[in-house]
Amino acid sequence: MTSSPRTLLDLAATVRFDWLERMVERSEELGLFDLHQVEDLLARTMGHHGHAPLRQAIALYRPYSFTRSGLEKRFLELVIAAGLPQPRTNFVAHGFELDCCWPEHRFAVELDVFETHGTRAAFERDRERQEELLLAGIAMTRVTGPRLEREPEQVIERVARLLSERAPRPVSSMPSAV
């Protein structure tokens, strides 16, 4: 007997996307859809051919992510289109607000533009902040606006690699988010 999430994943590798969307909807109608179970399965099956289509098909069921800038919105769109787990945006951990964070992976992406960090003091604070987060067990990478515009595929590919190197843990194992 195959679980409903596993059935959706396997079918996602072989059926048209509109059919997959309808299957997800039908599983909800039948009371078989559990977003947490599907996301847990997706966290364990990153290389599966149905991973990206299913991740995209369940985007409607995920809580809305608040973005503060066009850069954050663009990054989030690329992450979802690539089939990566959706990060929490503007997430506060250890007293620091992170642009995009995957708490279960203890990983964050900061989206930078010179105009918002263009002083020496801000430059220094950003480096101290990154060290504090690393000491708390949260790895972080920085992506600049021009780089995301110039080479979006390479940026998302690198984020995917960095994310895959950090095995997911239950969010409760991440030190307290404030």
NORLIN-V792585 format. One record per residue. N is the residue number from 1. RES is the residue in three letters. PSI is psi in degrees with one decimal (none if undefined). OMEGA is omega in radians with two decimals (none if undefined). Layout:
n = {N	N}
res = {RES	RES}
psi = {PSI	PSI}
omega = {OMEGA	OMEGA}
This chain:
n = {1	2	3	4	5	6	7	8	9	10	11	12	13	14	15	16	17	18	19	20	21	22	23	24	25	26	27	28	29	30	31	32	33	34	35	36	37	38	39	40	41	42	43	44	45	46	47	48	49	50	51	52	53	54	55	56	57	58	59	60	61	62	63	64	65	66	67	68	69	70	71	72	73	74	75	76	77	78	79	80	81	82	83	84	85	86	87	88	89	90	91	92	93	94	95	96	97	98	99	100	101	102	103	104	105	106	107	108	109	110	111	112	113	114	115	116	117	118	119	120	121	122	123	124	125	126	127	128	129	130	131	132	133	134	135	136	137	138	139	140	141	142	143	144	145	146	147	148	149	150	151	152	153	154	155	156	157	158	159	160	161	162	163	164	165	166	167	168	169	170	171	172	173	174	175	176	177	178}
res = {MET	THR	SER	SER	PRO	ARG	THR	LEU	LEU	ASP	LEU	ALA	ALA	THR	VAL	ARG	PHE	ASP	TRP	LEU	GLU	ARG	MET	VAL	GLU	ARG	SER	GLU	GLU	LEU	GLY	LEU	PHE	ASP	LEU	HIS	GLN	VAL	GLU	ASP	LEU	LEU	ALA	ARG	THR	MET	GLY	HIS	HIS	GLY	HIS	ALA	PRO	LEU	ARG	GLN	ALA	ILE	ALA	LEU	TYR	ARG	PRO	TYR	SER	PHE	THR	ARG	SER	GLY	LEU	GLU	LYS	ARG	PHE	LEU	GLU	LEU	VAL	ILE	ALA	ALA	GLY	LEU	PRO	GLN	PRO	ARG	THR	ASN	PHE	VAL	ALA	HIS	GLY	PHE	GLU	LEU	ASP	CYS	CYS	TRP	PRO	GLU	HIS	ARG	PHE	ALA	VAL	GLU	LEU	ASP	VAL	PHE	GLU	THR	HIS	GLY	THR	ARG	ALA	ALA	PHE	GLU	ARG	ASP	ARG	GLU	ARG	GLN	GLU	GLU	LEU	LEU	LEU	ALA	GLY	ILE	ALA	MET	THR	ARG	VAL	THR	GLY	PRO	ARG	LEU	GLU	ARG	GLU	PRO	GLU	GLN	VAL	ILE	GLU	ARG	VAL	ALA	ARG	LEU	LEU	SER	GLU	ARG	ALA	PRO	ARG	PRO	VAL	SER	SER	MET	PRO	SER	ALA	VAL}
psi = {130.4	139.3	159.6	-46.4	-40.4	-37.4	-45.3	-42.7	-47.7	-41.7	-32.7	-25.2	-14.3	-19.0	162.4	151.0	-38.8	-32.6	-41.5	-44.5	-41.7	-37.5	-40.4	-45.1	-43.9	-38.6	-32.0	-45.5	-37.4	-0.4	20.6	-10.8	124.8	107.0	-41.4	-40.3	-41.0	-44.4	-37.9	-44.1	-44.1	-34.9	-25.6	-7.2	46.2	-32.0	-4.8	140.3	-23.1	-4.0	-57.5	-46.5	-40.6	-41.3	-42.8	-39.3	-28.0	0.4	-35.3	-28.3	-11.1	149.4	145.1	136.8	126.5	128.2	148.8	-9.1	164.2	-33.4	-45.1	-42.7	-45.1	-44.5	-46.3	-41.4	-43.0	-39.5	-47.5	-44.1	-30.2	-6.2	16.2	158.5	142.2	127.1	163.8	131.7	146.7	46.4	134.2	123.3	129.0	34.4	3.1	134.8	127.8	134.7	-52.0	127.1	138.7	86.5	-38.7	-19.4	-6.5	49.3	141.3	155.2	128.3	130.5	116.1	141.6	144.7	-39.0	-28.5	-8.0	25.4	28.2	159.6	-40.7	-42.5	-39.3	-46.2	-45.2	-40.7	-38.7	-41.3	-42.5	-44.6	-39.7	-43.6	-43.6	-40.8	-40.5	-28.0	0.7	10.1	114.5	148.8	143.5	157.8	139.3	125.7	153.6	-48.7	-37.9	-41.8	-36.9	-40.9	-40.3	64.0	-38.7	-43.5	-39.8	-49.3	-36.9	-42.2	-40.6	-42.2	-43.1	-45.4	-40.9	-41.9	-23.5	-11.7	97.6	134.5	144.1	159.2	142.0	-31.4	-19.6	-9.4	131.4	151.7	127.0	130.2	none}
omega = {-3.12	3.13	3.12	3.12	-3.13	3.09	3.11	-3.14	-3.13	3.12	-3.13	3.14	-3.00	-3.04	3.05	-3.07	-3.14	3.06	3.12	3.10	3.14	3.10	3.09	3.12	-3.12	3.11	3.06	3.13	-3.12	-3.13	-3.11	-3.06	3.07	-3.07	-3.12	3.11	3.12	3.14	3.07	3.11	3.14	3.11	-3.12	-3.00	-3.06	-3.09	-3.09	-3.11	3.13	-3.05	-3.08	3.13	-3.14	3.10	3.13	-3.10	-3.13	-3.11	3.14	-3.06	-3.10	3.07	3.14	3.10	3.13	3.07	-3.11	-3.08	3.05	3.12	3.10	-3.14	-3.14	3.14	-3.13	3.09	-3.14	3.12	-3.12	3.14	3.14	3.13	3.10	3.05	-3.13	3.13	2.96	-3.12	-3.13	-3.08	-3.13	3.10	3.12	3.10	3.14	3.05	-3.12	-3.11	3.13	-3.07	3.00	-3.05	-3.11	3.09	-3.07	-3.06	-3.13	3.03	3.02	-3.14	-3.01	2.89	-3.06	-3.05	-3.12	-3.13	-2.94	3.04	3.12	-3.13	3.12	3.10	3.13	3.14	3.14	3.14	3.09	3.13	-3.14	3.09	3.13	3.13	3.12	3.08	3.11	3.09	-3.12	3.07	-3.11	2.99	-3.14	3.09	3.12	3.10	3.12	3.13	3.12	3.11	-3.05	-3.03	-3.06	-3.11	-3.13	3.12	-3.10	3.09	3.13	3.09	3.12	3.13	3.14	3.13	-3.11	3.11	-3.12	-3.10	3.14	3.02	3.04	-3.10	-3.12	3.14	3.07	3.12	-2.94	3.00	-3.08	none}
